[in-house]
Amino acid sequence: MFDITSSKLLILAIVALIVVGPKDLPLLLRTVGKYLGVIRRHANEFRAQLDEVMREAEMQELKKEFESVGNEMKSTMEEGARAIDTQVESARIGVDDALKSGDKRPESENAESQTSEAKSASEPPDSPQRPEKTGT
């Protein structure tokens, strides 16, 4: 921004010494230093406020991202729940239809099917069961 080299600073000091004089030069330098300090404090406050605004903007952006991800998850879960509900309902209808068609069979068929189901449940399975292996 300002290109102040040592030669320019030396020329400025000589001009200030000539214009102001050696007696008032320390007072002038104190006043200039004081105002430079005030300017630096204001610049630092401005920078801090600017940084805070930037952080808030980033936080708002992150909040929007999280909300969109949350909404996406919610819609996906609702869609999955609807799919499960349709599957459960179709299974329930199938079971109801099977029960209704099973009730239409003659009584002798119902009794025979129940006794054959009871026999098959009480008989051991044809294939022997393998013992479970334990990890060693």
ChimeraX commands (.cxc) that place a marker at each C-alpha (Angstrom):
marker #1 position 0.00,0.00,0.00 radius 0.5
marker #1 position 2.47,2.65,1.16 radius 0.5
marker #1 position 6.00,2.03,0.05 radius 0.5
marker #1 position 8.08,3.62,2.80 radius 0.5
marker #1 position 11.74,2.75,2.61 radius 0.5
marker #1 position 14.49,3.82,4.98 radius 0.5
marker #1 position 15.70,6.59,2.66 radius 0.5
marker #1 position 12.19,8.08,2.44 radius 0.5
marker #1 position 11.83,7.85,6.20 radius 0.5
marker #1 position 15.14,9.68,6.68 radius 0.5
marker #1 position 14.08,12.48,4.32 radius 0.5
marker #1 position 10.74,12.77,6.17 radius 0.5
marker #1 position 12.54,13.00,9.55 radius 0.5
marker #1 position 14.88,15.77,8.25 radius 0.5
marker #1 position 11.93,17.76,6.85 radius 0.5
marker #1 position 10.00,17.37,10.14 radius 0.5
marker #1 position 13.08,18.48,12.09 radius 0.5
marker #1 position 13.44,21.57,9.92 radius 0.5
marker #1 position 9.70,22.46,9.85 radius 0.5
marker #1 position 8.80,21.73,13.47 radius 0.5
marker #1 position 12.15,22.34,15.09 radius 0.5
marker #1 position 14.10,20.20,17.55 radius 0.5
marker #1 position 12.21,21.57,20.56 radius 0.5
marker #1 position 8.67,20.49,19.49 radius 0.5
marker #1 position 9.67,17.34,17.57 radius 0.5
marker #1 position 9.25,14.93,20.58 radius 0.5
marker #1 position 5.78,16.30,21.25 radius 0.5
marker #1 position 4.85,15.87,17.58 radius 0.5
marker #1 position 6.15,12.30,17.53 radius 0.5
marker #1 position 4.18,11.44,20.70 radius 0.5
marker #1 position 1.00,12.85,19.17 radius 0.5
marker #1 position 1.57,11.01,15.89 radius 0.5
marker #1 position 2.27,7.77,17.81 radius 0.5
marker #1 position -0.88,8.24,19.87 radius 0.5
marker #1 position -3.02,8.69,16.77 radius 0.5
marker #1 position -1.35,5.74,15.04 radius 0.5
marker #1 position -2.22,3.61,18.08 radius 0.5
marker #1 position -5.85,4.73,17.89 radius 0.5
marker #1 position -5.94,3.94,14.18 radius 0.5
marker #1 position -4.43,0.49,14.79 radius 0.5
marker #1 position -6.99,-0.29,17.52 radius 0.5
marker #1 position -9.84,0.69,15.22 radius 0.5
marker #1 position -8.35,-1.40,12.42 radius 0.5
marker #1 position -8.04,-4.40,14.76 radius 0.5
marker #1 position -11.64,-3.98,15.96 radius 0.5
marker #1 position -12.82,-3.76,12.36 radius 0.5
marker #1 position -10.84,-6.88,11.46 radius 0.5
marker #1 position -12.26,-8.76,14.47 radius 0.5
marker #1 position -15.82,-7.79,13.52 radius 0.5
marker #1 position -15.19,-8.83,9.92 radius 0.5
marker #1 position -13.83,-12.19,11.09 radius 0.5
marker #1 position -16.87,-12.67,13.32 radius 0.5
marker #1 position -19.23,-11.94,10.43 radius 0.5
marker #1 position -17.33,-14.45,8.27 radius 0.5
marker #1 position -17.60,-17.13,10.99 radius 0.5
marker #1 position -21.32,-16.46,11.35 radius 0.5
marker #1 position -21.79,-16.77,7.59 radius 0.5
marker #1 position -19.90,-20.08,7.62 radius 0.5
marker #1 position -22.02,-21.28,10.55 radius 0.5
marker #1 position -25.22,-20.38,8.68 radius 0.5
marker #1 position -23.96,-22.30,5.65 radius 0.5
marker #1 position -23.11,-25.34,7.78 radius 0.5
marker #1 position -26.50,-25.13,9.49 radius 0.5
marker #1 position -28.25,-25.14,6.10 radius 0.5
marker #1 position -26.15,-28.15,5.03 radius 0.5
marker #1 position -27.05,-30.08,8.19 radius 0.5
marker #1 position -30.72,-29.21,7.81 radius 0.5
marker #1 position -30.73,-30.43,4.21 radius 0.5
marker #1 position -29.01,-33.68,5.22 radius 0.5
marker #1 position -31.52,-34.11,8.06 radius 0.5
marker #1 position -34.45,-33.51,5.71 radius 0.5
marker #1 position -33.00,-35.98,3.22 radius 0.5
marker #1 position -32.59,-38.61,5.94 radius 0.5
marker #1 position -36.12,-38.00,7.18 radius 0.5
marker #1 position -37.60,-38.40,3.70 radius 0.5
marker #1 position -35.56,-41.56,3.09 radius 0.5
marker #1 position -36.72,-43.05,6.38 radius 0.5
marker #1 position -40.35,-42.15,5.63 radius 0.5
marker #1 position -40.03,-43.73,2.19 radius 0.5
marker #1 position -38.57,-46.88,3.75 radius 0.5
marker #1 position -41.36,-46.98,6.33 radius 0.5
marker #1 position -43.96,-46.68,3.57 radius 0.5
marker #1 position -42.31,-49.53,1.65 radius 0.5
marker #1 position -42.32,-51.71,4.77 radius 0.5
marker #1 position -45.96,-50.83,5.47 radius 0.5
marker #1 position -46.98,-51.84,1.95 radius 0.5
marker #1 position -45.10,-55.13,2.29 radius 0.5
marker #1 position -46.71,-55.84,5.66 radius 0.5
marker #1 position -50.14,-54.97,4.32 radius 0.5
marker #1 position -49.71,-57.21,1.27 radius 0.5
marker #1 position -48.53,-60.05,3.54 radius 0.5
marker #1 position -51.53,-59.48,5.82 radius 0.5
marker #1 position -53.88,-59.60,2.83 radius 0.5
marker #1 position -52.19,-62.78,1.62 radius 0.5
marker #1 position -52.58,-64.41,5.03 radius 0.5
marker #1 position -56.22,-63.31,5.25 radius 0.5
marker #1 position -56.89,-64.70,1.77 radius 0.5
marker #1 position -55.17,-67.96,2.68 radius 0.5
marker #1 position -57.19,-68.25,5.86 radius 0.5
marker #1 position -60.42,-67.53,4.01 radius 0.5
marker #1 position -59.64,-70.10,1.33 radius 0.5
marker #1 position -58.60,-72.58,4.04 radius 0.5
marker #1 position -61.97,-72.14,5.78 radius 0.5
marker #1 position -63.78,-73.06,2.57 radius 0.5
marker #1 position -62.31,-76.60,2.53 radius 0.5
marker #1 position -64.53,-79.36,3.82 radius 0.5
marker #1 position -64.25,-80.24,7.53 radius 0.5
marker #1 position -62.63,-83.61,6.84 radius 0.5
marker #1 position -59.81,-81.97,4.85 radius 0.5
marker #1 position -59.23,-79.44,7.64 radius 0.5
marker #1 position -58.97,-82.22,10.24 radius 0.5
marker #1 position -56.66,-84.32,8.04 radius 0.5
marker #1 position -54.37,-81.37,7.34 radius 0.5
marker #1 position -54.19,-80.51,11.03 radius 0.5
marker #1 position -53.29,-84.11,12.02 radius 0.5
marker #1 position -50.66,-84.37,9.29 radius 0.5
marker #1 position -49.17,-81.05,10.42 radius 0.5
marker #1 position -49.08,-82.30,14.02 radius 0.5
marker #1 position -47.33,-85.53,12.97 radius 0.5
marker #1 position -44.73,-83.70,10.91 radius 0.5
marker #1 position -44.04,-81.34,13.79 radius 0.5
marker #1 position -43.53,-84.20,16.27 radius 0.5
marker #1 position -41.26,-86.30,13.99 radius 0.5
marker #1 position -37.54,-85.62,14.09 radius 0.5
marker #1 position -36.00,-84.20,10.95 radius 0.5
marker #1 position -34.63,-86.63,8.36 radius 0.5
marker #1 position -31.12,-85.20,8.29 radius 0.5
marker #1 position -29.03,-85.30,11.47 radius 0.5
marker #1 position -28.07,-81.96,12.88 radius 0.5
marker #1 position -24.43,-81.01,12.91 radius 0.5
marker #1 position -22.93,-79.92,16.21 radius 0.5
marker #1 position -21.91,-76.29,16.37 radius 0.5
marker #1 position -18.20,-75.64,16.07 radius 0.5
marker #1 position -16.58,-73.61,18.79 radius 0.5
marker #1 position -13.66,-71.36,17.93 radius 0.5
marker #1 position -10.36,-72.50,19.42 radius 0.5
marker link #1:1,2 radius 0.2
marker link #1:2,3 radius 0.2
marker link #1:3,4 radius 0.2
marker link #1:4,5 radius 0.2
marker link #1:5,6 radius 0.2
marker link #1:6,7 radius 0.2
marker link #1:7,8 radius 0.2
marker link #1:8,9 radius 0.2
marker link #1:9,10 radius 0.2
marker link #1:10,11 radius 0.2
marker link #1:11,12 radius 0.2
marker link #1:12,13 radius 0.2
marker link #1:13,14 radius 0.2
marker link #1:14,15 radius 0.2
marker link #1:15,16 radius 0.2
marker link #1:16,17 radius 0.2
marker link #1:17,18 radius 0.2
marker link #1:18,19 radius 0.2
marker link #1:19,20 radius 0.2
marker link #1:20,21 radius 0.2
marker link #1:21,22 radius 0.2
marker link #1:22,23 radius 0.2
marker link #1:23,24 radius 0.2
marker link #1:24,25 radius 0.2
marker link #1:25,26 radius 0.2
marker link #1:26,27 radius 0.2
marker link #1:27,28 radius 0.2
marker link #1:28,29 radius 0.2
marker link #1:29,30 radius 0.2
marker link #1:30,31 radius 0.2
marker link #1:31,32 radius 0.2
marker link #1:32,33 radius 0.2
marker link #1:33,34 radius 0.2
marker link #1:34,35 radius 0.2
marker link #1:35,36 radius 0.2
marker link #1:36,37 radius 0.2
marker link #1:37,38 radius 0.2
marker link #1:38,39 radius 0.2
marker link #1:39,40 radius 0.2
marker link #1:40,41 radius 0.2
marker link #1:41,42 radius 0.2
marker link #1:42,43 radius 0.2
marker link #1:43,44 radius 0.2
marker link #1:44,45 radius 0.2
marker link #1:45,46 radius 0.2
marker link #1:46,47 radius 0.2
marker link #1:47,48 radius 0.2
marker link #1:48,49 radius 0.2
marker link #1:49,50 radius 0.2
marker link #1:50,51 radius 0.2
marker link #1:51,52 radius 0.2
marker link #1:52,53 radius 0.2
marker link #1:53,54 radius 0.2
marker link #1:54,55 radius 0.2
marker link #1:55,56 radius 0.2
marker link #1:56,57 radius 0.2
marker link #1:57,58 radius 0.2
marker link #1:58,59 radius 0.2
marker link #1:59,60 radius 0.2
marker link #1:60,61 radius 0.2
marker link #1:61,62 radius 0.2
marker link #1:62,63 radius 0.2
marker link #1:63,64 radius 0.2
marker link #1:64,65 radius 0.2
marker link #1:65,66 radius 0.2
marker link #1:66,67 radius 0.2
marker link #1:67,68 radius 0.2
marker link #1:68,69 radius 0.2
marker link #1:69,70 radius 0.2
marker link #1:70,71 radius 0.2
marker link #1:71,72 radius 0.2
marker link #1:72,73 radius 0.2
marker link #1:73,74 radius 0.2
marker link #1:74,75 radius 0.2
marker link #1:75,76 radius 0.2
marker link #1:76,77 radius 0.2
marker link #1:77,78 radius 0.2
marker link #1:78,79 radius 0.2
marker link #1:79,80 radius 0.2
marker link #1:80,81 radius 0.2
marker link #1:81,82 radius 0.2
marker link #1:82,83 radius 0.2
marker link #1:83,84 radius 0.2
marker link #1:84,85 radius 0.2
marker link #1:85,86 radius 0.2
marker link #1:86,87 radius 0.2
marker link #1:87,88 radius 0.2
marker link #1:88,89 radius 0.2
marker link #1:89,90 radius 0.2
marker link #1:90,91 radius 0.2
marker link #1:91,92 radius 0.2
marker link #1:92,93 radius 0.2
marker link #1:93,94 radius 0.2
marker link #1:94,95 radius 0.2
marker link #1:95,96 radius 0.2
marker link #1:96,97 radius 0.2
marker link #1:97,98 radius 0.2
marker link #1:98,99 radius 0.2
marker link #1:99,100 radius 0.2
marker link #1:100,101 radius 0.2
marker link #1:101,102 radius 0.2
marker link #1:102,103 radius 0.2
marker link #1:103,104 radius 0.2
marker link #1:104,105 radius 0.2
marker link #1:105,106 radius 0.2
marker link #1:106,107 radius 0.2
marker link #1:107,108 radius 0.2
marker link #1:108,109 radius 0.2
marker link #1:109,110 radius 0.2
marker link #1:110,111 radius 0.2
marker link #1:111,112 radius 0.2
marker link #1:112,113 radius 0.2
marker link #1:113,114 radius 0.2
marker link #1:114,115 radius 0.2
marker link #1:115,116 radius 0.2
marker link #1:116,117 radius 0.2
marker link #1:117,118 radius 0.2
marker link #1:118,119 radius 0.2
marker link #1:119,120 radius 0.2
marker link #1:120,121 radius 0.2
marker link #1:121,122 radius 0.2
marker link #1:122,123 radius 0.2
marker link #1:123,124 radius 0.2
marker link #1:124,125 radius 0.2
marker link #1:125,126 radius 0.2
marker link #1:126,127 radius 0.2
marker link #1:127,128 radius 0.2
marker link #1:128,129 radius 0.2
marker link #1:129,130 radius 0.2
marker link #1:130,131 radius 0.2
marker link #1:131,132 radius 0.2
marker link #1:132,133 radius 0.2
marker link #1:133,134 radius 0.2
marker link #1:134,135 radius 0.2
marker link #1:135,136 radius 0.2
view
